[in-house]
Amino acid sequence: MITPIEKLNPIVSALGNETSSVSTGGVGNPFGSVFQSAIQNVRDTDAEKNQAEYLLATGQLDNPSTLMIALTKNSTAVDLLVQLRNRAMDAYSELTRISM
């Protein structure tokens, strides 16, 4: 069954209490954990969407709006991941332009 919509947590809580300086892909890298959580969110919402589509196709879905909610959640998660990637690429390009 599809889980109900839950409250969104701010990104700050996803980062934890780590106040480390710049690291290169370490296990405790908060920057990487934001991307990993966004990717996992896309995977979870995609699985939820696929399950709702299957249930609708087989006639087991009682409420068709459940599919639309799952589609919207998946679309929003993908859009968020794309925007995170775009912002990271913009920041990287700005950093490469800095001359020292």
MIGUZA-928527 format. One record per atom (N, C-alpha, C, O): y negated, z, x negated. Coordinates in steps of 0.05 Angstrom, whole numbers, plus 5000, padded with zeros to 4 digits. Atoms other than C-alpha are relative to their C-alpha. Example, Ala and Ser with C-alpha at 12.3 -4.5 7.8 and 13.67 -1.06 7.14 Angstrom:
// residues 2
502450004982;509051564754;497650004982;497650134961;502449995016;502151434727;497850145015;495650185005;
// end
This chain:
// residues 100
502450004983;500050005000;497550004982;497650094960;502550025016;492949884977;498550275001;498350395022;501449755002;489050484953;497249975012;496049755010;502750014989;482450654987;497949974977;498550034954;502150025019;475850514952;499250284990;498950475006;500649745012;474151084905;497350004987;496149794982;502749975011;467751344876;500049894971;501849934956;500350115027;465250984813;499050214982;497250374989;500849815020;464551404751;498049864981;498349634975;501950125019;458651294704;501349944974;503450074967;498850085026;460050964637;499950234980;501650254963;500349785019;457651584601;502450185001;503350284980;497649834998;463551984627;502449864988;504349994978;497850145012;468251434604;499950014969;502049984956;500349995029;465551504533;501050274989;501950284966;499149745009;467452234529;497850144984;495450084987;502049855015;464052724482;499849914971;498950064954;500150105027;464652294420;497249914992;495949765007;502750075010;458252234380;500349894972;498749964954;499550115026;460951844321;498049774995;496949655013;501750235007;456851334283;501649755003;503849755013;498750264997;458650604279;502750004985;502850084962;497450025012;466050504266;501149725005;500049585022;498950274998;470249884259;502750015013;504850005000;497550024986;475449884313;501850244998;504250215001;498449765001;477850594305;501150085027;500249975047;498849914975;481950944356;498050155018;498150125042;502049864985;476151384377;497449855004;495349975007;502450174997;471350804385;499249995029;500649875046;500850004972;467450914450;499349725010;499649665033;500750274992;464950194450;502549845009;502549705029;497550144993;472049924450;501350125025;502649975040;498849884977;474250424503;498749915026;500049895047;501350114976;469050154552;501249735007;501749675030;498850264995;471849454543;502950035009;503849885027;497249964992;479049704548;500250095029;501950005044;499949904972;477550074613;499149785019;500249765041;500850234983;473949454641;502349805003;502849705025;497750194999;479949014623;502250125017;503549975033;498049874984;484749514654;499350005029;501049975047;500950014972;480549534717;500449735011;501249715035;499650284991;480948774722;503049975006;503849855026;497150024996;488548814714;500950145025;502550045041;499249844977;489249364766;499149865027;500649855046;501050124975;484849014818;501349735005;501649655028;498650254996;488348354806;502850055011;503749905029;497349934989;495148684819;499750085029;501450015046;500549914972;492249004882;499549765018;500549745040;500650244985;489548324905;502549845004;503049745027;497550164997;496247974892;501850135020;503149995036;498349864981;499948514931;499049965028;500649925046;501150044973;495148444990;500549715009;501149675033;499450284992;495947684989;502949965007;503549825027;497250024994;503447744988;500650135027;502150015043;499549864974;503448245046;498949835023;500149825044;501250174979;498847785086;501749755005;502249685028;498450244997;503147175072;502750055013;503849885027;497449934988;509547535094;499750135027;501750205040;500549884974;506247825156;500350305001;500650425022;499749715001;506848545133;497450154999;497450405000;502649875002;499348685127;498950045028;498549865043;501049934974;496849055188;497049945004;496149855025;502950034999;489449005172;499149784980;499149834956;500850225019;486948325143;497550074984;497149954963;502449935015;480448645121;500850134973;499150144955;499149895024;484548995068;500149804977;499549854954;499950215019;485548335033;497249934990;496749894967;502850075008;478048185034;498850224982;497350164964;501049785017;476548875004;501249974973;499850014953;498750045026;481648744949;498949774985;498549784961;501250245013;478748054935;497250074989;496549984967;502749935009;471748344931;500050194976;498450164958;499849825023;473848904885;500849854975;499849914953;499150165024;477348404839;497749834990;497349814966;502350175008;471347944839;497950164986;496750074966;502049835012;466648514823;500950104972;499350114954;499049915025;471148764767;499949784979;499249834956;500250225019;471448074735;497149944993;496549894969;502850045006;463947984741;498950214981;497450154963;500949795018;462848654708;501049954971;499549994952;498950055027;467448474650;498649764987;498049774963;501450235011;464047804641;497150084991;496249994970;502749915008;457148134640;500150184976;498350164959;499749835024;459548654590;500449824975;499249874954;499650195023;462048084545;497449864993;496849834969;502550145005;455547704553;497950184985;496650094967;501949815012;451348314535;500850064971;499150094953;499049945028;455748464474;499549764982;498749794959;500550245016;455147744450;497049974995;496249894972;502950015004;447547764460;499250204979;497550144961;500749805019;447148414421;500949924972;499549964952;499050095026;451448124365;498349794988;497749794964;501650225010;447247504360;497250114991;496150014971;502549885009;440947934356;500350144973;498650134956;499549865025;444048354301;500349804977;499549864954;499750195021;445847734261;497449874992;497149764970;502650115007;438647494264;498250184985;496250104974;501649815014;435948124233;500249954970;502549934959;500050045029;433948014160;499350264986;497450394995;500649755014;434048584112;498949944972;498350134957;
// end
